[in-house]
Amino acid sequence: MFNFKKKTHVALELNDYLLRVLVKKGEQPAQWETYEILLAKGIVQDGMILDEVALFKILKEHLALFGGKKQPVRTFVPDTSVLLKTFEHPEDVVGDKLKAYVQMELGRTIHLPFHEPLVDVYDPVEGDGQATMFAAPSEEVTKFVGLLLDTPLTPEAVDIRALCNLRVLEHLKKLDEHKTYMLTNWSINELSVCIYSNGQIEFLRFQTIDTDLTNWHGVVDSQREAHFTYNGAEDEYRMLILDRVLELDRIMNFFRFSLHKGERTIDEIIVMGDNPWLSLIRELLVESLPVPIMIVDDQMIQQFYPTMKAKHVSLIGLALKEV
């Protein structure tokens, strides 16, 4: 008799060791549920799907967690492939026209290192004749979308992790418009870096943390939450983290002196992600870099999202995306 519009949708995060799921069952965060599913080594590597059959079986097996067939699903473009590029455009090309302009100019005045890219456009200051483009090769996203359709689920949106993280931080009122931030998103074997200032992403970088995932033991508890412990030599992993910290120092100097001739600097580093050693990472950053460090922890997130944890930030941002 009554047909109410379904407000449920699913946000999926895929990395080399885990499929993380957020089911948004309503507008109130207390209605949201999260699940984590361990992935065997070799199914996904460096964000790329290597074993489509194994991943399809996992999606099919856990379909009930997502709410059943045809659920709308959102996911991320792999961090490994996202390219950031600033471009100039005519003054009368604004708003919705920008994306069409980019599509028309690809291969002419705008060049990318891959064919058939997925493109999104962001214009932080309308009317200044410049805008920012995010681009990625379509192959990996198309592969995952195909698996979702076969499950069968309904692909609804694809977003960039950095934008999702910023969406949540802005909602939490953790960003000062007068500061320049370096967002660092740490997983067990990856680091994504984003520099954000004046409402604009100025820099994106992806780096691997060269750890052997067989040294990490994951278990899923009765609440379907995964927990990881490291069984290798702790000093070795600490050195891998320290290498990435020193690379952040180099990126900061590049931003300050090469991009901005010494006139701009990083005001604060934000530490986030699902790496179990996140507290140690913060300590190493405090010891090594002369910049204030803010860690996004469970307490910060649960003030607004009581059933969520800090490792869910990217998924929260994806769930909040307006489609």
One Martini backbone bead per residue (centre of mass of N, CA, C, O) as a GRO file, in nm:
protein
  323
    1MET     BB    1   0.060   0.061  -0.023
    2PHE     BB    2   0.339   0.159   0.077
    3ASN     BB    3   0.625   0.349  -0.065
    4PHE     BB    4   0.934   0.344   0.060
    5LYS     BB    5   1.233   0.482   0.055
    6LYS     BB    6   1.539   0.363   0.042
    7LYS     BB    7   1.831   0.442   0.264
    8THR     BB    8   2.010   0.219   0.194
    9HIS     BB    9   2.372   0.172   0.208
   10VAL     BB   10   2.699   0.080   0.079
   11ALA     BB   11   3.036   0.074   0.209
   12LEU     BB   12   3.353   0.004   0.047
   13GLU     BB   13   3.672  -0.138   0.158
   14LEU     BB   14   3.976  -0.208  -0.026
   15ASN     BB   15   4.247  -0.419   0.051
   16ASP     BB   16   4.507  -0.650   0.095
   17TYR     BB   17   4.347  -0.768   0.390
   18LEU     BB   18   4.056  -0.613   0.347
   19LEU     BB   19   3.697  -0.596   0.401
   20ARG     BB   20   3.514  -0.303   0.445
   21VAL     BB   21   3.193  -0.236   0.610
   22LEU     BB   22   2.914  -0.006   0.551
   23VAL     BB   23   2.582   0.018   0.685
   24LYS     BB   24   2.330   0.243   0.586
   25LYS     BB   25   2.008   0.245   0.752
   26GLY     BB   26   2.030   0.562   0.801
   27GLU     BB   27   2.074   0.891   0.918
   28GLN     BB   28   2.157   0.767   1.181
   29PRO     BB   29   2.452   0.656   1.312
   30ALA     BB   30   2.322   0.434   1.504
   31GLN     BB   31   2.232   0.265   1.228
   32TRP     BB   32   2.515   0.184   1.181
   33GLU     BB   33   2.722  -0.071   1.023
   34THR     BB   34   3.006  -0.294   1.080
   35TYR     BB   35   3.245  -0.484   0.875
   36GLU     BB   36   3.497  -0.757   0.864
   37ILE     BB   37   3.702  -0.907   0.599
   38LEU     BB   38   3.920  -1.135   0.530
   39LEU     BB   39   4.215  -1.155   0.322
   40ALA     BB   40   4.390  -1.328   0.125
   41LYS     BB   41   4.675  -1.364  -0.011
   42GLY     BB   42   4.640  -1.234  -0.358
   43ILE     BB   43   4.371  -1.088  -0.417
   44VAL     BB   44   4.518  -0.822  -0.319
   45GLN     BB   45   4.750  -0.577  -0.479
   46ASP     BB   46   4.801  -0.258  -0.450
   47GLY     BB   47   4.474  -0.235  -0.501
   48MET     BB   48   4.471  -0.489  -0.688
   49ILE     BB   49   4.292  -0.723  -0.860
   50LEU     BB   50   4.385  -1.074  -0.895
   51ASP     BB   51   4.124  -1.244  -0.765
   52GLU     BB   52   3.809  -1.250  -0.876
   53VAL     BB   53   3.686  -1.515  -0.777
   54ALA     BB   54   3.743  -1.484  -0.473
   55LEU     BB   55   3.594  -1.212  -0.437
   56PHE     BB   56   3.318  -1.304  -0.535
   57LYS     BB   57   3.273  -1.517  -0.314
   58ILE     BB   58   3.277  -1.317  -0.079
   59LEU     BB   59   3.043  -1.140  -0.167
   60LYS     BB   60   2.833  -1.368  -0.185
   61GLU     BB   61   2.859  -1.480   0.110
   62HIS     BB   62   2.799  -1.160   0.227
   63LEU     BB   63   2.526  -1.039   0.124
   64ALA     BB   64   2.356  -1.013   0.390
   65LEU     BB   65   2.528  -0.781   0.515
   66PHE     BB   66   2.430  -0.573   0.282
   67GLY     BB   67   2.101  -0.652   0.248
   68GLY     BB   68   2.125  -0.781  -0.022
   69LYS     BB   69   2.004  -0.742  -0.312
   70LYS     BB   70   2.069  -0.436  -0.490
   71GLN     BB   71   2.247  -0.277  -0.330
   72PRO     BB   72   2.383   0.015  -0.278
   73VAL     BB   73   2.721   0.103  -0.386
   74ARG     BB   74   3.029   0.216  -0.242
   75THR     BB   75   3.358   0.336  -0.343
   76PHE     BB   76   3.703   0.327  -0.432
   77VAL     BB   77   3.969   0.454  -0.557
   78PRO     BB   78   4.269   0.363  -0.595
   79ASP     BB   79   4.540   0.519  -0.458
   80THR     BB   80   4.758   0.430  -0.675
   81SER     BB   81   4.592   0.601  -0.933
   82VAL     BB   82   4.580   0.890  -0.841
   83LEU     BB   83   4.545   1.206  -1.009
   84LEU     BB   84   4.675   1.540  -0.990
   85LYS     BB   85   4.534   1.835  -1.171
   86THR     BB   86   4.596   2.145  -1.304
   87PHE     BB   87   4.374   2.377  -1.484
   88GLU     BB   88   4.280   2.566  -1.752
   89HIS     BB   89   3.996   2.795  -1.816
   90PRO     BB   90   3.741   2.941  -1.921
   91GLU     BB   91   3.535   3.173  -1.769
   92ASP     BB   92   3.254   3.036  -1.888
   93VAL     BB   93   3.361   2.775  -1.739
   94VAL     BB   94   3.130   2.629  -1.516
   95GLY     BB   95   3.062   2.392  -1.315
   96ASP     BB   96   2.919   2.148  -1.508
   97LYS     BB   97   3.115   2.226  -1.756
   98LEU     BB   98   3.398   2.123  -1.670
   99LYS     BB   99   3.385   1.820  -1.732
  100ALA     BB  100   3.325   1.852  -2.035
  101TYR     BB  101   3.582   2.008  -2.098
  102VAL     BB  102   3.782   1.788  -2.021
  103GLN     BB  103   3.682   1.570  -2.217
  104MET     BB  104   3.744   1.747  -2.473
  105GLU     BB  105   4.069   1.805  -2.391
  106LEU     BB  106   4.159   1.532  -2.410
  107GLY     BB  107   4.464   1.522  -2.594
  108ARG     BB  108   4.513   1.833  -2.625
  109THR     BB  109   4.548   2.027  -2.343
  110ILE     BB  110   4.498   1.752  -2.187
  111HIS     BB  111   4.720   1.526  -2.014
  112LEU     BB  112   4.748   1.168  -1.975
  113PRO     BB  113   4.897   0.842  -1.873
  114PHE     BB  114   4.600   0.742  -1.970
  115HIS     BB  115   4.330   0.565  -2.074
  116GLU     BB  116   4.018   0.603  -2.006
  117PRO     BB  117   3.938   0.799  -1.777
  118LEU     BB  118   3.861   0.893  -1.464
  119VAL     BB  119   3.666   1.196  -1.389
  120ASP     BB  120   3.715   1.482  -1.175
  121VAL     BB  121   3.592   1.808  -1.059
  122TYR     BB  122   3.749   2.097  -0.895
  123ASP     BB  123   3.634   2.438  -0.780
  124PRO     BB  124   3.737   2.646  -0.534
  125VAL     BB  125   3.757   2.910  -0.743
  126GLU     BB  126   3.544   3.088  -0.893
  127GLY     BB  127   3.674   3.273  -1.181
  128ASP     BB  128   4.009   3.205  -1.203
  129GLY     BB  129   4.067   2.977  -1.441
  130GLN     BB  130   4.089   2.739  -1.222
  131ALA     BB  131   4.133   2.380  -1.177
  132THR     BB  132   4.068   2.050  -1.049
  133MET     BB  133   4.191   1.718  -1.124
  134PHE     BB  134   4.069   1.386  -1.111
  135ALA     BB  135   4.250   1.084  -1.198
  136ALA     BB  136   4.184   0.749  -1.344
  137PRO     BB  137   4.197   0.444  -1.422
  138SER     BB  138   3.928   0.227  -1.520
  139GLU     BB  139   3.992  -0.079  -1.489
  140GLU     BB  140   3.966  -0.135  -1.176
  141VAL     BB  141   3.680  -0.027  -1.137
  142THR     BB  142   3.542  -0.204  -1.351
  143LYS     BB  143   3.606  -0.471  -1.214
  144PHE     BB  144   3.449  -0.420  -0.947
  145VAL     BB  145   3.177  -0.350  -1.070
  146GLY     BB  146   3.135  -0.627  -1.202
  147LEU     BB  147   3.125  -0.786  -0.934
  148LEU     BB  148   2.880  -0.639  -0.815
  149LEU     BB  149   2.679  -0.713  -1.042
  150ASP     BB  150   2.718  -1.031  -1.003
  151THR     BB  151   2.623  -1.086  -0.701
  152PRO     BB  152   2.397  -0.860  -0.668
  153LEU     BB  153   2.474  -0.522  -0.709
  154THR     BB  154   2.461  -0.146  -0.686
  155PRO     BB  155   2.632   0.080  -0.828
  156GLU     BB  156   2.668   0.437  -0.725
  157ALA     BB  157   2.976   0.510  -0.622
  158VAL     BB  158   3.290   0.693  -0.666
  159ASP     BB  159   3.576   0.768  -0.462
  160ILE     BB  160   3.806   0.963  -0.282
  161ARG     BB  161   3.961   0.928   0.007
  162ALA     BB  162   4.051   1.220   0.070
  163LEU     BB  163   3.764   1.342   0.048
  164CYS     BB  164   3.639   1.173   0.275
  165ASN     BB  165   3.823   1.268   0.504
  166LEU     BB  166   3.755   1.571   0.475
  167ARG     BB  167   3.451   1.550   0.524
  168VAL     BB  168   3.481   1.464   0.823
  169LEU     BB  169   3.667   1.689   0.935
  170GLU     BB  170   3.464   1.913   0.871
  171HIS     BB  171   3.233   1.798   1.045
  172LEU     BB  172   3.431   1.810   1.311
  173LYS     BB  173   3.592   2.081   1.308
  174LYS     BB  174   3.935   2.034   1.229
  175LEU     BB  175   3.942   2.281   1.020
  176ASP     BB  176   4.145   2.548   0.924
  177GLU     BB  177   4.139   2.788   0.674
  178HIS     BB  178   4.446   2.901   0.763
  179LYS     BB  179   4.555   2.613   0.711
  180THR     BB  180   4.805   2.360   0.654
  181TYR     BB  181   4.762   2.019   0.560
  182MET     BB  182   4.871   1.684   0.650
  183LEU     BB  183   4.744   1.390   0.533
  184THR     BB  184   4.771   1.067   0.697
  185ASN     BB  185   4.717   0.736   0.563
  186TRP     BB  186   4.737   0.434   0.753
  187SER     BB  187   4.838   0.127   0.679
  188ILE     BB  188   5.012  -0.154   0.690
  189ASN     BB  189   5.119  -0.113   0.350
  190GLU     BB  190   5.025   0.201   0.350
  191LEU     BB  191   5.055   0.549   0.214
  192SER     BB  192   4.862   0.848   0.230
  193VAL     BB  193   4.898   1.179   0.081
  194CYS     BB  194   4.765   1.507   0.186
  195ILE     BB  195   4.736   1.845   0.077
  196TYR     BB  196   4.561   2.108   0.261
  197SER     BB  197   4.426   2.431   0.136
  198ASN     BB  198   4.186   2.653   0.108
  199GLY     BB  199   3.989   2.415  -0.006
  200GLN     BB  200   4.256   2.259  -0.126
  201ILE     BB  201   4.413   2.026  -0.317
  202GLU     BB  202   4.781   2.012  -0.374
  203PHE     BB  203   4.847   1.702  -0.281
  204LEU     BB  204   4.946   1.366  -0.396
  205ARG     BB  205   5.045   1.048  -0.227
  206PHE     BB  206   5.180   0.719  -0.280
  207GLN     BB  207   5.286   0.455  -0.045
  208THR     BB  208   5.477   0.197   0.052
  209ILE     BB  209   5.493  -0.074   0.296
  210ASP     BB  210   5.747  -0.325   0.305
  211THR     BB  211   5.554  -0.566   0.413
  212ASP     BB  212   5.486  -0.885   0.525
  213LEU     BB  213   5.166  -1.016   0.552
  214THR     BB  214   5.247  -1.293   0.692
  215ASN     BB  215   5.321  -1.126   0.970
  216TRP     BB  216   5.007  -1.092   0.978
  217HIS     BB  217   4.751  -1.146   1.222
  218GLY     BB  218   4.408  -1.228   1.166
  219VAL     BB  219   4.101  -1.156   1.349
  220VAL     BB  220   3.753  -1.231   1.408
  221ASP     BB  221   3.504  -1.139   1.591
  222SER     BB  222   3.172  -1.143   1.702
  223GLN     BB  223   3.155  -0.833   1.565
  224ARG     BB  224   3.319  -0.830   1.295
  225GLU     BB  225   3.616  -0.761   1.398
  226ALA     BB  226   3.937  -0.679   1.319
  227HIS     BB  227   4.261  -0.817   1.427
  228PHE     BB  228   4.612  -0.718   1.448
  229THR     BB  229   4.927  -0.894   1.445
  230TYR     BB  230   5.281  -0.892   1.488
  231ASN     BB  231   5.537  -1.158   1.403
  232GLY     BB  232   5.775  -0.999   1.362
  233ALA     BB  233   6.023  -0.773   1.356
  234GLU     BB  234   5.982  -0.476   1.510
  235ASP     BB  235   6.231  -0.314   1.408
  236GLU     BB  236   6.166  -0.342   1.107
  237TYR     BB  237   5.893  -0.191   1.106
  238ARG     BB  238   5.994   0.067   1.234
  239MET     BB  239   6.183   0.139   0.995
  240LEU     BB  240   5.963   0.162   0.783
  241ILE     BB  241   5.817   0.396   0.921
  242LEU     BB  242   6.058   0.590   0.936
  243ASP     BB  243   6.093   0.620   0.631
  244ARG     BB  244   5.817   0.761   0.592
  245VAL     BB  245   5.870   1.000   0.777
  246LEU     BB  246   6.112   1.109   0.610
  247GLU     BB  247   5.939   1.151   0.355
  248LEU     BB  248   5.760   1.370   0.476
  249ASP     BB  249   5.987   1.574   0.506
  250ARG     BB  250   6.043   1.596   0.201
  251ILE     BB  251   5.761   1.692   0.122
  252MET     BB  252   5.760   1.949   0.288
  253ASN     BB  253   6.003   2.079   0.142
  254PHE     BB  254   5.882   2.073  -0.138
  255PHE     BB  255   5.637   2.248  -0.077
  256ARG     BB  256   5.791   2.497   0.032
  257PHE     BB  257   6.034   2.539  -0.192
  258SER     BB  258   5.926   2.438  -0.479
  259LEU     BB  259   5.619   2.542  -0.477
  260HIS     BB  260   5.663   2.818  -0.253
  261LYS     BB  261   5.945   2.962  -0.201
  262GLY     BB  262   5.911   2.962   0.134
  263GLU     BB  263   5.596   3.079   0.190
  264ARG     BB  264   5.511   2.779   0.265
  265THR     BB  265   5.361   2.557   0.514
  266ILE     BB  266   5.318   2.315   0.745
  267ASP     BB  267   5.101   2.321   1.031
  268GLU     BB  268   4.975   2.015   1.011
  269ILE     BB  269   4.948   1.674   1.118
  270ILE     BB  270   4.745   1.402   1.014
  271VAL     BB  271   4.648   1.100   1.182
  272MET     BB  272   4.543   0.800   1.005
  273GLY     BB  273   4.372   0.483   1.018
  274ASP     BB  274   4.438   0.105   1.049
  275ASN     BB  275   4.694   0.101   1.197
  276PRO     BB  276   4.802  -0.056   1.491
  277TRP     BB  277   5.061   0.170   1.506
  278LEU     BB  278   4.958   0.470   1.539
  279SER     BB  279   5.090   0.568   1.803
  280LEU     BB  280   5.383   0.528   1.708
  281ILE     BB  281   5.369   0.712   1.466
  282ARG     BB  282   5.321   0.965   1.626
  283GLU     BB  283   5.585   0.955   1.790
  284LEU     BB  284   5.778   0.970   1.544
  285LEU     BB  285   5.674   1.244   1.446
  286VAL     BB  286   5.736   1.409   1.702
  287GLU     BB  287   6.050   1.339   1.700
  288SER     BB  288   6.107   1.432   1.375
  289LEU     BB  289   5.890   1.676   1.363
  290PRO     BB  290   5.824   2.044   1.365
  291VAL     BB  291   5.504   1.950   1.403
  292PRO     BB  292   5.195   1.933   1.460
  293ILE     BB  293   5.000   1.656   1.598
  294MET     BB  294   4.708   1.478   1.477
  295ILE     BB  295   4.494   1.230   1.605
  296VAL     BB  296   4.262   0.999   1.487
  297ASP     BB  297   4.042   0.880   1.716
  298ASP     BB  298   3.787   0.727   1.871
  299GLN     BB  299   3.693   0.965   2.047
  300MET     BB  300   3.648   1.170   1.820
  301ILE     BB  301   3.436   1.002   1.657
  302GLN     BB  302   3.224   0.926   1.899
  303GLN     BB  303   3.092   1.210   1.930
  304PHE     BB  304   2.927   1.152   1.641
  305TYR     BB  305   3.003   0.821   1.613
  306PRO     BB  306   2.934   0.583   1.844
  307THR     BB  307   2.982   0.306   1.646
  308MET     BB  308   3.258   0.413   1.571
  309LYS     BB  309   3.587   0.434   1.430
  310ALA     BB  310   3.876   0.560   1.309
  311LYS     BB  311   3.894   0.337   1.073
  312HIS     BB  312   3.603   0.463   0.944
  313VAL     BB  313   3.634   0.739   0.806
  314SER     BB  314   3.623   0.682   0.501
  315LEU     BB  315   3.339   0.548   0.511
  316ILE     BB  316   3.187   0.787   0.624
  317GLY     BB  317   3.250   0.978   0.387
  318LEU     BB  318   3.110   0.794   0.178
  319ALA     BB  319   2.825   0.795   0.316
  320LEU     BB  320   2.804   1.127   0.294
  321LYS     BB  321   2.778   1.130   0.010
  322GLU     BB  322   2.644   1.301  -0.252
  323VAL     BB  323   2.427   1.160  -0.527
   0.00000   0.00000   0.00000
